[in-house]
Amino acid sequence: MAPFDIGKLDDVIHGRLRLGIMAYLADAEAADFTELKDVLEATQGNLSIHLRKLEEAGYVSIDKSFVNRKPLTRVRMTAKGRKAFAIYLEAIAKLVGDGR
Amino acid sequence: MAPFDIGKLDDVIHGRLRLGIMAYLADAEAADFTELKDVLEATQGNLSIHLRKLEEAGYVSIDKSFVNRKPLTRVRMTAKGRKAFAIYLEAIAKLVGDGR
């Protein structure tokens, strides 16, 4: 990859909030909606929009259920998401200073 | 800084093309418009828009002149831009894997 190949930066991941979600899930494996909302200091609406975009790309899976009659939304990074995130990390590292 | 403080990611720098410009200038110190256009595979219009945004933030200075009657546009990273880029690099490194 050429060092300044910004096309390699996956736009689905690069958006700030989505990048935060992916970075958190890369560590945590799975997270509740509320947990993500708190950690990323996001609004409910904004987080929903960006989770949907990640889900549409197949990078996360979203599982909705009820626990004690309260809705629980669990978010997981998929294998496809993990692969895409690894490629993103490589591209951003190359772009911002690695190996030049 | 909290590891998932995505607010620390300077939006002016984070945009893909602007990030490419900043990364290139961080190395090159100064660059011609045509050089940036080629390296980043950007269109003239798109590059102009994002250079202006970086200029408005005070992160680059743009110097227009004529050489052999041909317009020459030189772009430089300012001291303010260099400082902002350093902060950005620290934030992105923290977010995507450093020190967690």
N, CA and C atoms of all chains as a GROMACS GRO file, in nm:
protein
  600
    1MET      N    1   0.083  -0.121   0.000
    1MET     CA    2   0.000   0.000   0.000
    1MET      C    3   0.086   0.125   0.000
    2ALA      N    4   0.052   0.220  -0.085
    2ALA     CA    5   0.123   0.348  -0.085
    2ALA      C    6   0.091   0.419   0.046
    3PRO      N    7   0.189   0.491   0.101
    3PRO     CA    8   0.168   0.551   0.232
    3PRO      C    9   0.052   0.650   0.237
    4PHE      N   10   0.020   0.715   0.125
    4PHE     CA   11  -0.084   0.816   0.129
    4PHE      C   12  -0.211   0.771   0.059
    5ASP      N   13  -0.230   0.641   0.055
    5ASP     CA   14  -0.349   0.585  -0.006
    5ASP      C   15  -0.467   0.598   0.090
    6ILE      N   16  -0.524   0.720   0.094
    6ILE     CA   17  -0.632   0.744   0.189
    6ILE      C   18  -0.757   0.664   0.154
    7GLY      N   19  -0.764   0.616   0.030
    7GLY     CA   20  -0.877   0.532  -0.010
    7GLY      C   21  -0.884   0.403   0.071
    8LYS      N   22  -0.771   0.365   0.130
    8LYS     CA   23  -0.766   0.244   0.211
    8LYS      C   24  -0.834   0.261   0.347
    9LEU      N   25  -0.860   0.387   0.383
    9LEU     CA   26  -0.926   0.412   0.511
    9LEU      C   27  -1.076   0.389   0.495
   10ASP      N   28  -1.122   0.278   0.538
   10ASP     CA   29  -1.264   0.239   0.530
   10ASP      C   30  -1.353   0.348   0.590
   11ASP      N   31  -1.434   0.410   0.504
   11ASP     CA   32  -1.517   0.522   0.548
   11ASP      C   33  -1.621   0.480   0.653
   12VAL      N   34  -1.665   0.358   0.644
   12VAL     CA   35  -1.763   0.310   0.741
   12VAL      C   36  -1.702   0.310   0.882
   13ILE      N   37  -1.574   0.280   0.890
   13ILE     CA   38  -1.508   0.277   1.020
   13ILE      C   39  -1.454   0.414   1.061
   14HIS      N   40  -1.413   0.493   0.962
   14HIS     CA   41  -1.339   0.617   0.992
   14HIS      C   42  -1.422   0.723   1.066
   15GLY      N   43  -1.552   0.727   1.042
   15GLY     CA   44  -1.636   0.826   1.112
   15GLY      C   45  -1.610   0.821   1.263
   16ARG      N   46  -1.598   0.936   1.326
   16ARG     CA   47  -1.551   0.939   1.466
   16ARG      C   48  -1.625   0.848   1.562
   17LEU      N   49  -1.757   0.857   1.560
   17LEU     CA   50  -1.834   0.776   1.655
   17LEU      C   51  -1.822   0.627   1.621
   18ARG      N   52  -1.827   0.596   1.491
   18ARG     CA   53  -1.815   0.455   1.451
   18ARG      C   54  -1.676   0.401   1.486
   19LEU      N   55  -1.575   0.485   1.472
   19LEU     CA   56  -1.440   0.444   1.510
   19LEU      C   57  -1.433   0.416   1.660
   20GLY      N   58  -1.500   0.499   1.737
   20GLY     CA   59  -1.505   0.478   1.882
   20GLY      C   60  -1.574   0.346   1.915
   21ILE      N   61  -1.685   0.319   1.848
   21ILE     CA   62  -1.758   0.193   1.870
   21ILE      C   63  -1.669   0.074   1.837
   22MET      N   64  -1.606   0.080   1.720
   22MET     CA   65  -1.521  -0.032   1.676
   22MET      C   66  -1.403  -0.052   1.771
   23ALA      N   67  -1.342   0.058   1.812
   23ALA     CA   68  -1.227   0.048   1.904
   23ALA      C   69  -1.271  -0.014   2.037
   24TYR      N   70  -1.388   0.028   2.084
   24TYR     CA   71  -1.438  -0.026   2.211
   24TYR      C   72  -1.470  -0.174   2.198
   25LEU      N   73  -1.538  -0.210   2.091
   25LEU     CA   74  -1.577  -0.351   2.072
   25LEU      C   75  -1.456  -0.441   2.044
   26ALA      N   76  -1.354  -0.386   1.985
   26ALA     CA   77  -1.233  -0.464   1.958
   26ALA      C   78  -1.174  -0.513   2.090
   27ASP      N   79  -1.190  -0.432   2.193
   27ASP     CA   80  -1.144  -0.469   2.327
   27ASP      C   81  -1.247  -0.554   2.400
   28ALA      N   82  -1.371  -0.506   2.396
   28ALA     CA   83  -1.472  -0.559   2.487
   28ALA      C   84  -1.546  -0.681   2.432
   29GLU      N   85  -1.530  -0.705   2.302
   29GLU     CA   86  -1.600  -0.817   2.236
   29GLU      C   87  -1.749  -0.788   2.222
   30ALA      N   88  -1.818  -0.767   2.335
   30ALA     CA   89  -1.961  -0.733   2.330
   30ALA      C   90  -1.987  -0.619   2.427
   31ALA      N   91  -2.089  -0.540   2.397
   31ALA     CA   92  -2.122  -0.428   2.486
   31ALA      C   93  -2.272  -0.401   2.480
   32ASP      N   94  -2.326  -0.351   2.591
   32ASP     CA   95  -2.465  -0.306   2.591
   32ASP      C   96  -2.474  -0.169   2.527
   33PHE      N   97  -2.592  -0.139   2.477
   33PHE     CA   98  -2.616  -0.007   2.418
   33PHE      C   99  -2.584   0.104   2.518
   34THR      N  100  -2.630   0.088   2.640
   34THR     CA  101  -2.611   0.191   2.743
   34THR      C  102  -2.463   0.212   2.776
   35GLU      N  103  -2.392   0.102   2.776
   35GLU     CA  104  -2.248   0.105   2.804
   35GLU      C  105  -2.177   0.187   2.694
   36LEU      N  106  -2.209   0.157   2.570
   36LEU     CA  107  -2.150   0.230   2.458
   36LEU      C  108  -2.186   0.379   2.464
   37LYS      N  109  -2.312   0.404   2.498
   37LYS     CA  110  -2.362   0.541   2.504
   37LYS      C  111  -2.282   0.621   2.609
   38ASP      N  112  -2.256   0.558   2.723
   38ASP     CA  113  -2.184   0.626   2.831
   38ASP      C  114  -2.037   0.644   2.795
   39VAL      N  115  -1.977   0.536   2.749
   39VAL     CA  116  -1.833   0.540   2.722
   39VAL      C  117  -1.801   0.641   2.612
   40LEU      N  118  -1.885   0.649   2.512
   40LEU     CA  119  -1.858   0.735   2.397
   40LEU      C  120  -1.926   0.871   2.408
   41GLU      N  121  -1.998   0.890   2.519
   41GLU     CA  122  -2.070   1.015   2.543
   41GLU      C  123  -2.154   1.054   2.421
   42ALA      N  124  -2.228   0.956   2.373
   42ALA     CA  125  -2.312   0.977   2.255
   42ALA      C  126  -2.458   0.991   2.296
   43THR      N  127  -2.536   1.055   2.211
   43THR     CA  128  -2.681   1.057   2.234
   43THR      C  129  -2.738   0.925   2.182
   44GLN      N  130  -2.855   0.891   2.232
   44GLN     CA  131  -2.923   0.768   2.193
   44GLN      C  132  -2.943   0.763   2.041
   45GLY      N  133  -2.994   0.873   1.986
   45GLY     CA  134  -3.024   0.878   1.843
   45GLY      C  135  -2.901   0.863   1.757
   46ASN      N  136  -2.799   0.936   1.793
   46ASN     CA  137  -2.674   0.932   1.717
   46ASN      C  138  -2.609   0.794   1.721
   47LEU      N  139  -2.607   0.735   1.841
   47LEU     CA  140  -2.549   0.602   1.855
   47LEU      C  141  -2.628   0.500   1.772
   48SER      N  142  -2.760   0.510   1.774
   48SER     CA  143  -2.845   0.419   1.696
   48SER      C  144  -2.811   0.426   1.547
   49ILE      N  145  -2.803   0.548   1.496
   49ILE     CA  146  -2.775   0.569   1.354
   49ILE      C  147  -2.643   0.503   1.313
   50HIS      N  148  -2.542   0.525   1.395
   50HIS     CA  149  -2.409   0.474   1.357
   50HIS      C  150  -2.395   0.324   1.379
   51LEU      N  151  -2.466   0.272   1.480
   51LEU     CA  152  -2.468   0.127   1.498
   51LEU      C  153  -2.535   0.060   1.378
   52ARG      N  154  -2.642   0.122   1.329
   52ARG     CA  155  -2.712   0.066   1.214
   52ARG      C  156  -2.620   0.063   1.092
   53LYS      N  157  -2.545   0.169   1.075
   53LYS     CA  158  -2.453   0.175   0.961
   53LYS      C  159  -2.348   0.063   0.970
   54LEU      N  160  -2.298   0.041   1.091
   54LEU     CA  161  -2.200  -0.067   1.111
   54LEU      C  162  -2.265  -0.204   1.092
   55GLU      N  163  -2.389  -0.215   1.134
   55GLU     CA  164  -2.462  -0.341   1.117
   55GLU      C  165  -2.486  -0.369   0.968
   56GLU      N  166  -2.525  -0.265   0.895
   56GLU     CA  167  -2.550  -0.280   0.751
   56GLU      C  168  -2.423  -0.324   0.677
   57ALA      N  169  -2.310  -0.279   0.725
   57ALA     CA  170  -2.182  -0.320   0.663
   57ALA      C  171  -2.142  -0.460   0.707
   58GLY      N  172  -2.216  -0.515   0.804
   58GLY     CA  173  -2.184  -0.648   0.854
   58GLY      C  174  -2.071  -0.649   0.956
   59TYR      N  175  -2.039  -0.532   1.010
   59TYR     CA  176  -1.925  -0.522   1.103
   59TYR      C  177  -1.964  -0.549   1.248
   60VAL      N  178  -2.091  -0.526   1.281
   60VAL     CA  179  -2.138  -0.561   1.415
   60VAL      C  180  -2.270  -0.636   1.402
   61SER      N  181  -2.300  -0.713   1.503
   61SER     CA  182  -2.433  -0.774   1.510
   61SER      C  183  -2.503  -0.717   1.633
   62ILE      N  184  -2.631  -0.694   1.618
   62ILE     CA  185  -2.708  -0.631   1.725
   62ILE      C  186  -2.819  -0.725   1.768
   63ASP      N  187  -2.821  -0.752   1.897
   63ASP     CA  188  -2.916  -0.849   1.950
   63ASP      C  189  -3.005  -0.780   2.053
   64LYS      N  190  -3.135  -0.774   2.022
   64LYS     CA  191  -3.227  -0.707   2.114
   64LYS      C  192  -3.309  -0.809   2.193
   65SER      N  193  -3.316  -0.789   2.321
   65SER     CA  194  -3.395  -0.880   2.404
   65SER      C  195  -3.454  -0.802   2.522
   66PHE      N  196  -3.521  -0.872   2.610
   66PHE     CA  197  -3.576  -0.809   2.729
   66PHE      C  198  -3.523  -0.880   2.853
   67VAL      N  199  -3.481  -0.804   2.950
   67VAL     CA  200  -3.439  -0.860   3.078
   67VAL      C  201  -3.519  -0.787   3.184
   68ASN      N  202  -3.597  -0.863   3.261
   68ASN     CA  203  -3.690  -0.803   3.358
   68ASN      C  204  -3.778  -0.696   3.294
   69ARG      N  205  -3.828  -0.727   3.179
   69ARG     CA  206  -3.916  -0.638   3.102
   69ARG      C  207  -3.848  -0.511   3.050
   70LYS      N  208  -3.717  -0.501   3.074
   70LYS     CA  209  -3.646  -0.384   3.019
   70LYS      C  210  -3.570  -0.427   2.893
   71PRO      N  211  -3.574  -0.344   2.791
   71PRO     CA  212  -3.505  -0.381   2.668
   71PRO      C  213  -3.354  -0.381   2.688
   72LEU      N  214  -3.292  -0.483   2.632
   72LEU     CA  215  -3.145  -0.491   2.640
   72LEU      C  216  -3.091  -0.509   2.499
   73THR      N  217  -3.002  -0.422   2.461
   73THR     CA  218  -2.942  -0.429   2.328
   73THR      C  219  -2.794  -0.463   2.342
   74ARG      N  220  -2.758  -0.580   2.288
   74ARG     CA  221  -2.618  -0.621   2.296
   74ARG      C  222  -2.556  -0.607   2.158
   75VAL      N  223  -2.439  -0.549   2.156
   75VAL     CA  224  -2.368  -0.527   2.030
   75VAL      C  225  -2.239  -0.607   2.031
   76ARG      N  226  -2.214  -0.676   1.923
   76ARG     CA  227  -2.094  -0.756   1.911
   76ARG      C  228  -2.022  -0.723   1.781
   77MET      N  229  -1.891  -0.732   1.781
   77MET     CA  230  -1.818  -0.718   1.656
   77MET      C  231  -1.818  -0.854   1.587
   78THR      N  232  -1.846  -0.853   1.457
   78THR     CA  233  -1.847  -0.978   1.382
   78THR      C  234  -1.705  -1.011   1.333
   79ALA      N  235  -1.690  -1.129   1.280
   79ALA     CA  236  -1.559  -1.168   1.223
   79ALA      C  237  -1.523  -1.074   1.107
   80LYS      N  238  -1.625  -1.039   1.027
   80LYS     CA  239  -1.602  -0.946   0.916
   80LYS      C  240  -1.558  -0.809   0.967
   81GLY      N  241  -1.621  -0.764   1.077
   81GLY     CA  242  -1.585  -0.637   1.138
   81GLY      C  243  -1.443  -0.638   1.191
   82ARG      N  244  -1.407  -0.750   1.251
   82ARG     CA  245  -1.272  -0.762   1.307
   82ARG      C  246  -1.167  -0.755   1.195
   83LYS      N  247  -1.197  -0.818   1.085
   83LYS     CA  248  -1.105  -0.817   0.971
   83LYS      C  249  -1.093  -0.675   0.914
   84ALA      N  250  -1.209  -0.610   0.898
   84ALA     CA  251  -1.209  -0.474   0.842
   84ALA      C  252  -1.137  -0.377   0.936
   85PHE      N  253  -1.153  -0.398   1.066
   85PHE     CA  254  -1.088  -0.310   1.162
   85PHE      C  255  -0.937  -0.328   1.159
   86ALA      N  256  -0.893  -0.452   1.142
   86ALA     CA  257  -0.749  -0.479   1.132
   86ALA      C  258  -0.689  -0.408   1.010
   87ILE      N  259  -0.762  -0.414   0.898
   87ILE     CA  260  -0.715  -0.346   0.776
   87ILE      C  261  -0.712  -0.195   0.798
   88TYR      N  262  -0.815  -0.145   0.866
   88TYR     CA  263  -0.821  -0.001   0.896
   88TYR      C  264  -0.702   0.041   0.982
   89LEU      N  265  -0.674  -0.038   1.085
   89LEU     CA  266  -0.564  -0.003   1.176
   89LEU      C  267  -0.431   0.002   1.102
   90GLU      N  268  -0.415  -0.092   1.009
   90GLU     CA  269  -0.292  -0.095   0.931
   90GLU      C  270  -0.281   0.031   0.844
   91ALA      N  271  -0.394   0.068   0.782
   91ALA     CA  272  -0.395   0.184   0.693
   91ALA      C  273  -0.370   0.313   0.770
   92ILE      N  274  -0.433   0.327   0.886
   92ILE     CA  275  -0.417   0.453   0.961
   92ILE      C  276  -0.275   0.462   1.017
   93ALA      N  277  -0.220   0.348   1.059
   93ALA     CA  278  -0.084   0.349   1.112
   93ALA      C  279   0.014   0.391   1.003
   94LYS      N  280  -0.009   0.340   0.883
   94LYS     CA  281   0.077   0.373   0.770
   94LYS      C  282   0.066   0.521   0.738
   95LEU      N  283  -0.056   0.571   0.743
   95LEU     CA  284  -0.080   0.709   0.704
   95LEU      C  285  -0.020   0.807   0.804
   96VAL      N  286  -0.035   0.779   0.932
   96VAL     CA  287   0.004   0.880   1.030
   96VAL      C  288   0.143   0.858   1.089
   97GLY      N  289   0.223   0.777   1.024
   97GLY     CA  290   0.361   0.782   1.071
   97GLY      C  291   0.441   0.655   1.066
   98ASP      N  292   0.372   0.543   1.061
   98ASP     CA  293   0.442   0.417   1.058
   98ASP      C  294   0.516   0.397   0.927
   99GLY      N  295   0.631   0.340   0.933
   99GLY     CA  296   0.699   0.289   0.815
   99GLY      C  297   0.723   0.388   0.703
  100ARG      N  298   0.747   0.515   0.738
  100ARG     CA  299   0.781   0.608   0.630
  100ARG      C  300   0.919   0.662   0.653
  101MET      N  301  -0.626   1.177   2.928
  101MET     CA  302  -0.738   1.158   2.835
  101MET      C  303  -0.796   1.018   2.849
  102ALA      N  304  -0.927   1.008   2.856
  102ALA     CA  305  -0.991   0.877   2.858
  102ALA      C  306  -0.967   0.809   2.724
  103PRO      N  307  -0.950   0.677   2.722
  103PRO     CA  308  -0.915   0.610   2.596
  103PRO      C  309  -1.020   0.625   2.487
  104PHE      N  310  -1.146   0.642   2.524
  104PHE     CA  311  -1.249   0.649   2.421
  104PHE      C  312  -1.306   0.790   2.405
  105ASP      N  313  -1.225   0.887   2.438
  105ASP     CA  314  -1.266   1.025   2.425
  105ASP      C  315  -1.254   1.068   2.278
  106ILE      N  316  -1.356   1.028   2.199
  106ILE     CA  317  -1.349   1.057   2.055
  106ILE      C  318  -1.360   1.207   2.028
  107GLY      N  319  -1.406   1.283   2.126
  107GLY     CA  320  -1.412   1.428   2.111
  107GLY      C  321  -1.275   1.489   2.091
  108LYS      N  322  -1.172   1.415   2.134
  108LYS     CA  323  -1.034   1.464   2.120
  108LYS      C  324  -0.984   1.455   1.975
  109LEU      N  325  -1.057   1.380   1.893
  109LEU     CA  326  -1.017   1.368   1.752
  109LEU      C  327  -1.063   1.493   1.676
  110ASP      N  328  -0.974   1.582   1.652
  110ASP     CA  329  -1.001   1.708   1.582
  110ASP      C  330  -1.069   1.680   1.448
  111ASP      N  331  -1.194   1.724   1.436
  111ASP     CA  332  -1.273   1.695   1.315
  111ASP      C  333  -1.214   1.760   1.190
  112VAL      N  334  -1.149   1.872   1.208
  112VAL     CA  335  -1.087   1.939   1.093
  112VAL      C  336  -0.977   1.850   1.033
  113ILE      N  337  -0.908   1.779   1.118
  113ILE     CA  338  -0.799   1.692   1.070
  113ILE      C  339  -0.851   1.554   1.031
  114HIS      N  340  -0.955   1.506   1.100
  114HIS     CA  341  -0.996   1.366   1.086
  114HIS      C  342  -1.053   1.331   0.948
  115GLY      N  343  -1.115   1.426   0.880
  115GLY     CA  344  -1.168   1.399   0.746
  115GLY      C  345  -1.059   1.335   0.658
  116ARG      N  346  -1.096   1.232   0.583
  116ARG     CA  347  -0.994   1.152   0.514
  116ARG      C  348  -0.895   1.231   0.430
  117LEU      N  349  -0.947   1.317   0.345
  117LEU     CA  350  -0.857   1.391   0.256
  117LEU      C  351  -0.772   1.489   0.336
  118ARG      N  352  -0.833   1.555   0.434
  118ARG     CA  353  -0.757   1.650   0.516
  118ARG      C  354  -0.649   1.577   0.597
  119LEU      N  355  -0.682   1.459   0.642
  119LEU     CA  356  -0.583   1.378   0.715
  119LEU      C  357  -0.466   1.342   0.623
  120GLY      N  358  -0.499   1.310   0.499
  120GLY     CA  359  -0.394   1.281   0.402
  120GLY      C  360  -0.305   1.401   0.376
  121ILE      N  361  -0.367   1.519   0.365
  121ILE     CA  362  -0.291   1.643   0.343
  121ILE      C  363  -0.198   1.668   0.461
  122MET      N  364  -0.253   1.658   0.581
  122MET     CA  365  -0.175   1.686   0.701
  122MET      C  366  -0.060   1.586   0.716
  123ALA      N  367  -0.089   1.459   0.689
  123ALA     CA  368   0.015   1.356   0.702
  123ALA      C  369   0.126   1.382   0.601
  124TYR      N  370   0.086   1.423   0.480
  124TYR     CA  371   0.188   1.449   0.378
  124TYR      C  372   0.272   1.571   0.415
  125LEU      N  373   0.205   1.676   0.460
  125LEU     CA  374   0.277   1.799   0.494
  125LEU      C  375   0.365   1.783   0.619
  126ALA      N  376   0.323   1.696   0.708
  126ALA     CA  377   0.402   1.671   0.828
  126ALA      C  378   0.540   1.619   0.790
  127ASP      N  379   0.544   1.544   0.682
  127ASP     CA  380   0.671   1.493   0.629
  127ASP      C  381   0.740   1.595   0.541
  128ALA      N  382   0.662   1.652   0.449
  128ALA     CA  383   0.721   1.726   0.338
  128ALA      C  384   0.744   1.873   0.369
  129GLU      N  385   0.684   1.919   0.478
  129GLU     CA  386   0.695   2.061   0.517
  129GLU      C  387   0.617   2.152   0.422
  130ALA      N  388   0.650   2.148   0.293
  130ALA     CA  389   0.575   2.226   0.195
  130ALA      C  390   0.548   2.139   0.073
  131ALA      N  391   0.439   2.170   0.002
  131ALA     CA  392   0.407   2.093  -0.117
  131ALA      C  393   0.332   2.180  -0.217
  132ASP      N  394   0.349   2.151  -0.344
  132ASP     CA  395   0.271   2.217  -0.447
  132ASP      C  396   0.132   2.156  -0.453
  133PHE      N  397   0.040   2.236  -0.502
  133PHE     CA  398  -0.098   2.188  -0.519
  133PHE      C  399  -0.101   2.061  -0.605
  134THR      N  400  -0.029   2.064  -0.715
  134THR     CA  401  -0.030   1.951  -0.810
  134THR      C  402   0.028   1.824  -0.745
  135GLU      N  403   0.130   1.845  -0.666
  135GLU     CA  404   0.194   1.733  -0.595
  135GLU      C  405   0.093   1.668  -0.500
  136LEU      N  406   0.022   1.751  -0.423
  136LEU     CA  407  -0.079   1.699  -0.330
  136LEU      C  408  -0.190   1.626  -0.405
  137LYS      N  409  -0.230   1.687  -0.516
  137LYS     CA  410  -0.337   1.630  -0.598
  137LYS      C  411  -0.299   1.490  -0.646
  138ASP      N  412  -0.175   1.476  -0.692
  138ASP     CA  413  -0.129   1.347  -0.743
  138ASP      C  414  -0.114   1.244  -0.632
  139VAL      N  415  -0.047   1.286  -0.526
  139VAL     CA  416  -0.017   1.193  -0.416
  139VAL      C  417  -0.145   1.142  -0.352
  140LEU      N  418  -0.243   1.230  -0.338
  140LEU     CA  419  -0.366   1.192  -0.268
  140LEU      C  420  -0.477   1.148  -0.364
  141GLU      N  421  -0.445   1.150  -0.492
  141GLU     CA  422  -0.543   1.112  -0.595
  141GLU      C  423  -0.675   1.185  -0.576
  142ALA      N  424  -0.664   1.316  -0.558
  142ALA     CA  425  -0.782   1.399  -0.534
  142ALA      C  426  -0.816   1.477  -0.659
  143THR      N  427  -0.941   1.518  -0.670
  143THR     CA  428  -0.976   1.609  -0.778
  143THR      C  429  -0.936   1.750  -0.735
  144GLN      N  430  -0.922   1.837  -0.835
  144GLN     CA  431  -0.885   1.975  -0.809
  144GLN      C  432  -0.984   2.042  -0.713
  145GLY      N  433  -1.114   2.025  -0.743
  145GLY     CA  434  -1.218   2.089  -0.663
  145GLY      C  435  -1.220   2.042  -0.519
  146ASN      N  436  -1.212   1.913  -0.503
  146ASN     CA  437  -1.214   1.854  -0.371
  146ASN      C  438  -1.093   1.896  -0.288
  147LEU      N  439  -0.977   1.893  -0.351
  147LEU     CA  440  -0.855   1.933  -0.281
  147LEU      C  441  -0.864   2.080  -0.239
  148SER      N  442  -0.915   2.166  -0.328
  148SER     CA  443  -0.930   2.309  -0.296
  148SER      C  444  -1.018   2.330  -0.174
  149ILE      N  445  -1.131   2.261  -0.172
  149ILE     CA  446  -1.226   2.275  -0.061
  149ILE      C  447  -1.160   2.239   0.072
  150HIS      N  448  -1.090   2.128   0.073
  150HIS     CA  449  -1.034   2.081   0.200
  150HIS      C  450  -0.910   2.160   0.242
  151LEU      N  451  -0.835   2.209   0.143
  151LEU     CA  452  -0.723   2.298   0.176
  151LEU      C  453  -0.775   2.426   0.240
  152ARG      N  454  -0.887   2.477   0.186
  152ARG     CA  455  -0.944   2.599   0.241
  152ARG      C  456  -0.988   2.578   0.385
  153LYS      N  457  -1.046   2.462   0.411
  153LYS     CA  458  -1.090   2.433   0.548
  153LYS      C  459  -0.970   2.427   0.644
  154LEU      N  460  -0.862   2.368   0.598
  154LEU     CA  461  -0.740   2.362   0.681
  154LEU      C  462  -0.680   2.502   0.698
  155GLU      N  463  -0.690   2.582   0.593
  155GLU     CA  464  -0.638   2.719   0.600
  155GLU      C  465  -0.721   2.802   0.698
  156GLU      N  466  -0.852   2.785   0.693
  156GLU     CA  467  -0.941   2.860   0.783
  156GLU      C  468  -0.914   2.825   0.929
  157ALA      N  469  -0.874   2.701   0.952
  157ALA     CA  470  -0.842   2.660   1.090
  157ALA      C  471  -0.703   2.707   1.130
  158GLY      N  472  -0.630   2.762   1.034
  158GLY     CA  473  -0.494   2.809   1.062
  158GLY      C  474  -0.390   2.698   1.063
  159TYR      N  475  -0.426   2.583   1.007
  159TYR     CA  476  -0.335   2.468   1.011
  159TYR      C  477  -0.238   2.465   0.893
  160VAL      N  478  -0.277   2.527   0.782
  160VAL     CA  479  -0.184   2.538   0.669
  160VAL      C  480  -0.186   2.682   0.619
  161SER      N  481  -0.077   2.720   0.555
  161SER     CA  482  -0.077   2.848   0.485
  161SER      C  483  -0.063   2.820   0.336
  162ILE      N  484  -0.133   2.899   0.258
  162ILE     CA  485  -0.136   2.877   0.114
  162ILE      C  486  -0.081   3.000   0.044
  163ASP      N  487   0.018   2.978  -0.039
  163ASP     CA  488   0.086   3.089  -0.105
  163ASP      C  489   0.073   3.073  -0.256
  164LYS      N  490   0.005   3.169  -0.317
  164LYS     CA  491  -0.016   3.160  -0.462
  164LYS      C  492   0.078   3.255  -0.535
  165SER      N  493   0.142   3.205  -0.638
  165SER     CA  494   0.230   3.291  -0.716
  165SER      C  495   0.230   3.245  -0.861
  166PHE      N  496   0.312   3.308  -0.942
  166PHE     CA  497   0.325   3.267  -1.082
  166PHE      C  498   0.470   3.236  -1.113
  167VAL      N  499   0.491   3.125  -1.179
  167VAL     CA  500   0.626   3.090  -1.224
  167VAL      C  501   0.615   3.065  -1.374
  168ASN      N  502   0.690   3.141  -1.452
  168ASN     CA  503   0.678   3.136  -1.598
  168ASN      C  504   0.532   3.148  -1.643
  169ARG      N  505   0.466   3.241  -1.583
  169ARG     CA  506   0.324   3.270  -1.614
  169ARG      C  507   0.227   3.157  -1.576
  170LYS      N  508   0.281   3.052  -1.514
  170LYS     CA  509   0.190   2.946  -1.469
  170LYS      C  510   0.166   2.962  -1.319
  171PRO      N  511   0.040   2.946  -1.277
  171PRO     CA  512   0.012   2.962  -1.134
  171PRO      C  513   0.077   2.851  -1.052
  172LEU      N  514   0.135   2.891  -0.943
  172LEU     CA  515   0.196   2.792  -0.852
  172LEU      C  516   0.138   2.813  -0.713
  173THR      N  517   0.083   2.707  -0.658
  173THR     CA  518   0.026   2.715  -0.524
  173THR      C  519   0.109   2.629  -0.430
  174ARG      N  520   0.169   2.696  -0.332
  174ARG     CA  521   0.250   2.623  -0.235
  174ARG      C  522   0.175   2.614  -0.103
  175VAL      N  523   0.173   2.497  -0.047
  175VAL     CA  524   0.102   2.476   0.079
  175VAL      C  525   0.203   2.436   0.187
  176ARG      N  526   0.190   2.499   0.300
  176ARG     CA  527   0.279   2.470   0.412
  176ARG      C  528   0.198   2.441   0.537
  177MET      N  529   0.251   2.355   0.624
  177MET     CA  530   0.188   2.337   0.754
  177MET      C  531   0.238   2.447   0.846
  178THR      N  532   0.146   2.509   0.919
  178THR     CA  533   0.185   2.614   1.014
  178THR      C  534   0.226   2.551   1.148
  179ALA      N  535   0.280   2.634   1.235
  179ALA     CA  536   0.316   2.587   1.369
  179ALA      C  537   0.190   2.540   1.442
  180LYS      N  538   0.080   2.614   1.423
  180LYS     CA  539  -0.047   2.576   1.485
  180LYS      C  540  -0.094   2.440   1.430
  181GLY      N  541  -0.078   2.420   1.300
  181GLY     CA  542  -0.116   2.293   1.238
  181GLY      C  543  -0.033   2.178   1.291
  182ARG      N  544   0.095   2.205   1.308
  182ARG     CA  545   0.185   2.101   1.359
  182ARG      C  546   0.146   2.059   1.500
  183LYS      N  547   0.110   2.158   1.580
  183LYS     CA  548   0.069   2.130   1.718
  183LYS      C  549  -0.063   2.050   1.719
  184ALA      N  550  -0.157   2.094   1.636
  184ALA     CA  551  -0.287   2.026   1.630
  184ALA      C  552  -0.271   1.882   1.578
  185PHE      N  553  -0.180   1.865   1.484
  185PHE     CA  554  -0.158   1.731   1.428
  185PHE      C  555  -0.095   1.639   1.532
  186ALA      N  556  -0.005   1.693   1.613
  186ALA     CA  557   0.057   1.614   1.720
  186ALA      C  558  -0.050   1.567   1.820
  187ILE      N  559  -0.141   1.657   1.855
  187ILE     CA  560  -0.250   1.621   1.947
  187ILE      C  561  -0.339   1.515   1.883
  188TYR      N  562  -0.368   1.533   1.756
  188TYR     CA  563  -0.450   1.436   1.683
  188TYR      C  564  -0.384   1.297   1.685
  189LEU      N  565  -0.254   1.295   1.656
  189LEU     CA  566  -0.182   1.167   1.651
  189LEU      C  567  -0.188   1.095   1.785
  190GLU      N  568  -0.175   1.175   1.891
  190GLU     CA  569  -0.180   1.117   2.026
  190GLU      C  570  -0.319   1.058   2.052
  191ALA      N  571  -0.422   1.132   2.011
  191ALA     CA  572  -0.560   1.088   2.035
  191ALA      C  573  -0.593   0.962   1.955
  192ILE      N  574  -0.551   0.958   1.829
  192ILE     CA  575  -0.584   0.843   1.745
  192ILE      C  576  -0.507   0.720   1.792
  193ALA      N  577  -0.383   0.742   1.835
  193ALA     CA  578  -0.303   0.629   1.885
  193ALA      C  579  -0.368   0.571   2.010
  194LYS      N  580  -0.416   0.659   2.096
  194LYS     CA  581  -0.481   0.615   2.218
  194LYS      C  582  -0.608   0.538   2.186
  195LEU      N  583  -0.681   0.589   2.089
  195LEU     CA  584  -0.810   0.529   2.055
  195LEU      C  585  -0.795   0.392   1.990
  196VAL      N  586  -0.700   0.379   1.901
  196VAL     CA  587  -0.695   0.255   1.824
  196VAL      C  588  -0.595   0.153   1.878
  197GLY      N  589  -0.552   0.170   2.000
  197GLY     CA  590  -0.479   0.056   2.052
  197GLY      C  591  -0.364   0.083   2.146
  198ASP      N  592  -0.313   0.204   2.144
  198ASP     CA  593  -0.200   0.236   2.229
  198ASP      C  594  -0.241   0.240   2.376
  199GLY      N  595  -0.156   0.191   2.460
  199GLY     CA  596  -0.168   0.215   2.604
  199GLY      C  597  -0.299   0.177   2.669
  200ARG      N  598  -0.360   0.068   2.618
  200ARG     CA  599  -0.481   0.025   2.686
  200ARG      C  600  -0.460  -0.112   2.744
   0.00000   0.00000   0.00000
